[in-house]
Amino acid sequence: MFYDAAKRDHGMPADPLKSLIVPRPIGWISTVDLEGNVNLAPYSFYNGISEFPPMVYFSVTGTYGDTPTKHSRMNAELTGEFVVNVVTQKLADQMNITTAMVAYGIDEMKLAGLTPVPCRYVKVPRVAESPVALECKYWKTIELPTEPGREAMAGSMVIGQVVGIHIDESIIEDGRVMVSAFNPVARLGYSEYTTVDNVWKLRRPDDNVQEGGAHRVFGKPPA
Ligand SMILES: Cc1cc2nc3c(=O)[nH]c(=O)nc-3n(C[C@H](O)[C@H](O)[C@H](O)COP(=O)(O)O)c2cc1C
């Protein structure tokens, strides 16, 4: 089949788009407002976008109306900071609680019974229960094109530079992060999710130096 993306003439009861861009990692974004109130929310339009320096984005669709944009973007712009926490299988229910549409200033980390723990380079707390957290300095927001009639659902990309990285020792083995030891959760379409529990290798034909890639292309990083 083929359908026109703008007309959405797919004939299906639910828009299939999000089940086609899969799996999407979930950025569980913690921020604070100017009074220091914590905010936590999941964003699956999230990803890493560069390595040198490490940069990530999360993308916001519309707002619920009590603030000009969703709280995570508001806070990242106001304070210049955000943290990406990783959602594991064990944390899926708590992640789901933090998507609740609650008033600005309400702490979803507390609502979900999670533990805030201080970061090193940003004032935003990370989620103690999450084995990986990326401390980020806000860089810029890119406003995405709006679709006629859907202005209220306009999208924007919030981009930040990763300045500090927490990895729980329990998921490191022989100097490598064992993804299968923490089972990150990713978003599919509809109400579906998946868990990374099946890891296999495919080495590039020219990968005779070391896994990871960057050294192969650029030589050794400066000491
Ligand atoms: C798994 C999951 C992924 C989500 N991804 C996004 C997303 O990429 N962009 C978005 O605007 N909302 C997304 N949402 C909805 C937000 O989490 C929700 O609007 C939340 O209330 C926003 O919180 P905030 O205003 O505190 O930032 C997602 C929800 C879930 C459960």
The ligand as an SDF file (V2000), in Angstrom:
LIG
                    3D

 31 33  0  0  0  0  0  0  0  0999 V2000
    6.5980    6.5190   26.0400 C   0  0  0  0  0  0  0  0  0  0  0  0
    6.1220    7.9180   25.8070 C   0  0  0  0  0  0  0  0  0  0  0  0
    6.7780    8.7050   24.8740 C   0  0  0  0  0  0  0  0  0  0  0  0
    6.3740   10.0170   24.6500 C   0  0  0  0  0  0  0  0  0  0  0  0
    7.0360   10.7580   23.7040 N   0  0  0  0  0  0  0  0  0  0  0  0
    6.6840   12.0450   23.5070 C   0  0  0  0  0  0  0  0  0  0  0  0
    7.3950   12.8410   22.5570 C   0  0  0  0  0  0  0  0  0  0  0  0
    8.3590   12.3960   21.9160 O   0  0  0  0  0  0  0  0  0  0  0  0
    7.0130   14.1350   22.3990 N   0  0  0  0  0  0  0  0  0  0  0  0
    5.9830   14.6700   23.1210 C   0  0  0  0  0  0  0  0  0  0  0  0
    5.6740   15.8540   22.9440 O   0  0  0  0  0  0  0  0  0  0  0  0
    5.2860   13.9370   24.0100 N   0  0  0  0  0  0  0  0  0  0  0  0
    5.6280   12.6500   24.2400 C   0  0  0  0  0  0  0  0  0  0  0  0
    4.9560   11.9040   25.1640 N   0  0  0  0  0  0  0  0  0  0  0  0
    3.9310   12.5570   25.9840 C   0  0  0  0  0  0  0  0  0  0  0  0
    4.5840   13.3400   27.1180 C   0  0  0  0  0  0  0  0  0  0  0  0
    5.2800   12.4620   27.9970 O   0  0  0  0  0  0  0  0  0  0  0  0
    3.4810   14.0720   27.9110 C   0  0  0  0  0  0  0  0  0  0  0  0
    2.8930   15.0490   27.0760 O   0  0  0  0  0  0  0  0  0  0  0  0
    3.9920   14.6960   29.1840 C   0  0  0  0  0  0  0  0  0  0  0  0
    2.8970   15.1070   29.9680 O   0  0  0  0  0  0  0  0  0  0  0  0
    4.8550   15.9170   28.9210 C   0  0  0  0  0  0  0  0  0  0  0  0
    5.3100   16.3530   30.1630 O   0  0  0  0  0  0  0  0  0  0  0  0
    5.9330   17.7600   30.4450 P   0  0  0  0  0  0  0  0  0  0  0  0
    4.9190   18.8150   30.0500 O   0  0  0  0  0  0  0  0  0  0  0  0
    6.1680   17.7190   31.9360 O   0  0  0  0  0  0  0  0  0  0  0  0
    7.2000   17.8770   29.6530 O   0  0  0  0  0  0  0  0  0  0  0  0
    5.3000   10.5710   25.3860 C   0  0  0  0  0  0  0  0  0  0  0  0
    4.6390    9.7720   26.3140 C   0  0  0  0  0  0  0  0  0  0  0  0
    5.0360    8.4650   26.5240 C   0  0  0  0  0  0  0  0  0  0  0  0
    4.3150    7.6190   27.5490 C   0  0  0  0  0  0  0  0  0  0  0  0
  1  2  1  0
  2  3  1  0
  2 30  2  0
  3  4  2  0
  4  5  1  0
  4 28  1  0
  5  6  2  0
  6  7  1  0
  6 13  1  0
  7  8  2  0
  7  9  1  0
  9 10  1  0
 10 11  2  0
 10 12  1  0
 12 13  2  0
 13 14  1  0
 14 15  1  0
 14 28  1  0
 15 16  1  0
 16 17  1  0
 16 18  1  0
 18 19  1  0
 18 20  1  0
 20 21  1  0
 20 22  1  0
 22 23  1  0
 23 24  1  0
 24 25  2  0
 24 26  1  0
 24 27  1  0
 28 29  2  0
 29 30  1  0
 30 31  1  0
M  END
$$$$
